[in-house]
Amino acid sequence: MASSTSNSFTLCLVFFVCFFHFSTATGRKLNELVQEKPVPLLYHNGQLLSGQTSVNLIWYGNFKPAQRAIISDFFSSLYATTPKTQSPSVSTWWKKIEKYYNLPNSSKISTPLVLKLGRQIFDEKYSLGKSLSNKKIVRLASRGEQSNAINVVLTSADVTIDGFCSSRCGTHGSANSTSKKSKFAYIWVGNSEIQCPGQCAWPFHQPIYGPQGAPLVAPNNDVGVDGMVINLSGLLAGTATNPFGNGYYQGPAGGSLEVASACTGIYGKGAYPGYAGDLLVDSSTRASYNANGANGRKYLLPALFDHTTSTCSTLV
């Protein structure tokens, strides 16, 4: 069984909570956003993922086929550049991440990162129970490939996780491979629809804390899974740019902000606490989104920190 290492980066709760309370988690938080001087996202000389890398999905619990399609289509959208994919697109968003691989101080990277949807593993019988610790999350993640891979653990709405809802919506980190000669990167994200949609599925649900604006219509008509996409995309960005805790981040180690978590709560221009920003709205469903994806999908993705301007860059 793989053993976890010390560098795991947490996706904090909806940004009202993060702004007023949490100061140590790396994830959906805004407590570092309002500053007199922008803090740069610095490279700490560590290894980044490179070359063709498989994204393996470990589905734990009860997911409907339609829910699985929403998330697998998101990964298929990262490189979708066909004429049918309208702008702004998920692939445009991902290109912002690829820019970090072209910076002068990242010259040690021999080949660019190319993600490919790999294996999908299904555990519908809850083999480790319906209450999971961090160690069990790593056990689940180790079921995927442990070389040139990111293993993504997705837990269904009826599964409780240590710290889920109370302090985090997801985590990314790394663990020792079975051979202990290398490390592999992993992500965990939970479906918050039943347990805490006001904390981990905002802006598709009214928040528990902060300004009480009307929730937005989820682009794929699934509050829990559309919320998972927001959290998953932010953690994927953090995994690509800081997979082992010594890549790109700002602030002190352990209390740092990454490329997406530095922009928590921002999805479009003009965003502020309680308002996600100026977004696109589907004329037929009234759903809000900022990125077009493969197979006609629409998604809401977080703003990303732009290293050239030290500001949060949005798609719309």
C-alpha positions in Angstrom: 0.0 0.0 0.0 1.2 3.5 -0.8 2.1 5.8 2.1 1.2 9.5 2.0 3.7 12.2 2.3 3.4 15.4 4.2 2.6 17.7 1.4 -1.1 17.7 0.8 -2.9 20.8 -0.3 -6.5 21.4 0.8 -9.3 23.0 -1.1 -10.9 25.2 1.4 -14.6 25.9 1.9 -16.6 28.4 0.0 -14.8 31.7 0.0 -16.9 33.6 2.5 -15.7 31.1 5.2 -12.2 31.2 3.9 -12.0 35.0 3.8 -13.0 35.4 7.4 -11.6 32.4 9.0 -9.2 29.9 7.4 -5.6 30.9 6.9 -3.6 27.7 6.5 -5.5 25.6 3.9 -4.5 25.8 0.3 -7.7 25.9 -1.7 -10.9 27.8 -2.2 -10.1 30.8 0.0 -9.9 34.5 -0.4 -8.0 35.6 2.7 -4.9 36.5 0.7 -6.7 38.2 -2.2 -7.3 41.7 -0.9 -3.8 43.1 -0.5 -2.1 46.4 -1.0 0.7 44.8 -3.0 0.3 41.7 -5.2 2.2 38.7 -3.9 4.0 36.8 -6.8 3.6 33.1 -7.4 7.2 31.9 -7.0 8.8 28.7 -8.3 10.6 26.7 -5.6 12.8 24.6 -7.8 10.8 21.4 -7.4 9.8 18.8 -9.9 6.8 19.4 -12.1 4.8 16.8 -14.0 5.8 16.5 -17.6 5.3 14.4 -20.7 2.2 12.3 -21.3 0.4 11.8 -18.0 -2.7 9.7 -17.4 -5.6 11.0 -15.4 -7.1 7.9 -13.7 -10.6 8.3 -12.2 -11.4 6.3 -9.1 -15.2 6.5 -8.6 -16.0 5.6 -4.9 -19.7 5.1 -4.1 -22.9 5.7 -6.1 -22.5 7.8 -9.2 -25.0 7.9 -12.0 -23.7 7.5 -15.6 -24.8 11.0 -16.4 -22.7 12.3 -13.4 -19.6 10.4 -14.5 -20.0 11.8 -18.0 -20.0 15.4 -16.8 -16.5 14.9 -15.2 -15.0 12.7 -17.8 -16.1 15.2 -20.5 -14.3 17.9 -18.5 -11.0 16.1 -18.9 -11.8 15.4 -22.6 -12.3 19.2 -22.9 -8.7 20.2 -21.8 -7.4 19.8 -25.3 -10.6 20.0 -27.3 -9.9 22.6 -30.1 -12.3 21.5 -32.8 -14.4 24.2 -34.5 -17.4 22.9 -32.6 -15.9 24.0 -29.3 -16.9 27.6 -28.9 -14.8 30.3 -27.1 -14.2 30.7 -24.3 -13.3 27.1 -23.8 -11.9 24.7 -21.2 -8.8 24.3 -23.4 -8.3 28.1 -23.3 -8.4 27.9 -19.5 -5.9 25.1 -19.5 -3.4 26.9 -21.7 -3.1 29.4 -18.8 -1.6 26.6 -16.8 0.7 25.5 -19.6 2.3 29.0 -19.6 3.9 28.1 -16.2 5.9 25.4 -18.0 7.4 28.0 -20.4 8.8 30.3 -17.8 12.7 30.7 -17.7 13.0 29.2 -14.2 11.1 26.1 -15.3 13.8 25.3 -18.0 14.6 21.9 -16.3 11.3 20.6 -17.6 12.2 18.5 -20.7 8.8 17.9 -22.2 5.5 19.8 -21.8 2.7 18.2 -19.7 0.0 16.5 -21.8 -2.9 15.0 -19.9 -4.8 12.0 -21.2 -7.9 10.4 -19.6 -6.7 7.0 -18.5 -8.4 4.2 -16.5 -11.7 4.5 -14.7 -12.0 2.3 -11.6 -15.4 1.8 -10.0 -15.9 0.9 -6.3 -19.7 1.0 -6.0 -19.8 -1.3 -3.0 -17.9 1.1 -0.6 -15.1 -1.4 0.0 -13.5 0.8 2.6 -16.8 1.9 4.2 -18.8 5.1 4.0 -16.5 7.1 6.3 -13.0 7.7 5.0 -9.8 9.0 6.6 -7.0 10.6 4.8 -5.1 7.3 4.8 -8.0 5.6 3.1 -8.1 8.3 0.4 -4.5 7.5 -0.3 -5.2 3.8 -0.4 -7.9 4.5 -3.0 -5.6 6.7 -5.0 -2.9 4.0 -5.1 -5.3 1.8 -7.1 -4.5 3.9 -10.1 -1.2 3.9 -12.0 1.8 5.2 -10.0 4.0 6.3 -12.9 3.3 9.3 -15.1 -0.2 9.6 -13.6 -2.6 11.7 -11.6 -5.0 9.6 -9.6 -8.3 11.3 -8.9 -10.6 9.9 -6.1 -14.2 11.0 -6.5 -16.5 10.2 -3.5 -20.3 10.2 -3.8 -22.7 12.3 -1.8 -23.2 9.7 0.9 -19.6 9.3 1.8 -18.1 11.3 4.7 -14.4 12.3 4.7 -12.3 13.6 7.6 -12.6 17.4 7.4 -15.0 17.4 4.5 -17.4 20.4 4.8 -15.9 21.5 8.1 -12.6 22.7 6.6 -12.2 21.5 3.0 -13.9 20.5 -0.2 -11.0 18.5 -1.7 -7.3 17.8 -1.5 -4.4 17.3 -3.8 -1.1 15.8 -2.7 1.5 13.1 -3.4 2.2 9.7 -2.0 5.0 7.2 -2.2 4.6 4.5 -4.9 4.4 0.9 -3.9 8.0 0.4 -4.7 8.8 3.6 -2.7 11.2 4.6 -5.4 9.0 7.5 -6.7 5.9 9.5 -5.9 2.6 9.8 -7.6 0.2 12.7 -7.5 -3.4 12.4 -6.4 -6.5 14.5 -6.0 -9.6 13.9 -3.9 -12.9 15.7 -4.4 -16.3 14.9 -2.7 -19.8 15.4 -3.9 -21.3 18.0 -1.4 -24.9 17.9 -2.6 -26.3 16.3 0.5 -23.7 17.3 3.2 -22.7 20.9 2.5 -23.7 22.4 -0.9 -23.7 25.9 0.7 -20.0 25.4 1.5 -18.6 23.4 -1.4 -21.0 23.9 -4.3 -21.3 27.7 -4.3 -22.3 29.6 -6.4 -24.8 26.9 -7.4 -26.3 26.9 -3.9 -26.9 29.6 -1.4 -23.9 30.0 0.9 -24.1 29.3 4.6 -22.0 32.3 5.4 -21.6 35.8 3.9 -23.8 37.7 1.5 -27.0 35.8 0.6 -27.4 36.2 -3.2 -29.6 33.9 -5.3 -27.8 30.8 -6.4 -26.8 30.4 -10.0 -28.3 27.6 -12.2 -25.7 24.8 -12.6 -24.6 24.4 -16.3 -25.1 20.6 -16.2 -28.1 20.7 -14.0 -26.4 18.9 -11.2 -25.5 21.1 -8.2 -23.2 18.5 -6.6 -21.3 17.4 -9.6 -21.0 20.9 -11.1 -19.6 22.0 -7.8 -17.2 19.1 -8.0 -15.9 20.3 -11.3 -15.1 23.7 -9.8 -13.2 22.1 -7.0 -11.6 19.5 -9.2 -10.4 22.0 -11.8 -8.8 24.1 -9.2 -7.0 21.1 -7.7 -5.9 20.0 -11.1 -4.3 23.4 -11.7 -2.5 23.1 -8.4 -1.4 19.6 -9.1 0.1 20.6 -12.5 2.0 23.5 -11.1 2.8 22.2 -7.6 2.5 18.4 -7.5 5.0 17.7 -4.7 4.9 20.8 -2.6 7.9 22.6 -4.1 6.6 24.0 -7.3 4.7 27.2 -7.8 3.0 28.8 -4.8 2.9 32.1 -3.0 3.4 32.6 0.7 5.1 30.3 3.3 5.2 26.6 2.7 2.3 24.8 4.4 0.1 27.9 4.3 0.6 28.7 0.7 -1.7 29.7 -2.1 -1.5 28.1 -5.6 -2.5 29.1 -9.1 -6.2 28.6 -8.5 -6.6 28.9 -4.8 -5.1 32.4 -4.9 -8.2 33.4 -6.9 -10.9 31.7 -4.8 -14.5 32.9 -5.5 -13.6 34.6 -8.8 -15.1 33.3 -12.0 -15.7 36.4 -14.1 -14.7 40.1 -14.3 -16.1 42.2 -11.5 -16.3 39.4 -8.9 -16.5 40.3 -5.2 -17.7 38.4 -2.1 -21.2 37.2 -2.8 -20.9 37.7 -6.6 -19.1 35.3 -8.8 -18.5 37.9 -11.6 -20.0 38.6 -15.0 -20.7 35.2 -16.5 -22.2 33.8 -19.7 -25.8 32.6 -19.4 -27.3 29.9 -21.5 -30.4 31.4 -23.2 -32.5 28.2 -23.0 -31.5 26.8 -19.5 -30.5 30.1 -17.8 -27.4 28.3 -16.5 -24.3 30.3 -15.7 -20.9 29.3 -17.1 -17.6 30.6 -18.3 -16.2 27.8 -20.4 -17.4 25.6 -23.3 -16.3 22.0 -23.4 -16.4 18.8 -25.4 -19.7 17.2 -26.4 -21.6 20.5 -26.0 -20.8 20.8 -22.3 -20.6 24.0 -20.4 -18.6 24.5 -17.2 -17.8 27.1 -14.5 -14.1 27.2 -13.9 -12.1 29.3 -11.4 -9.9 32.2 -12.3 -6.2 31.5 -12.4 -3.3 33.6 -11.1 -1.4 35.3 -13.9 2.3 35.4 -13.0 3.0 38.2 -15.5 0.5 40.7 -13.8 0.2 39.1 -10.3 -3.6 39.3 -10.8 -6.4 36.8 -11.2 -7.2 36.1 -14.8 -10.7 35.1 -15.9 -12.1 33.7 -19.1 -15.0 36.2 -19.2 
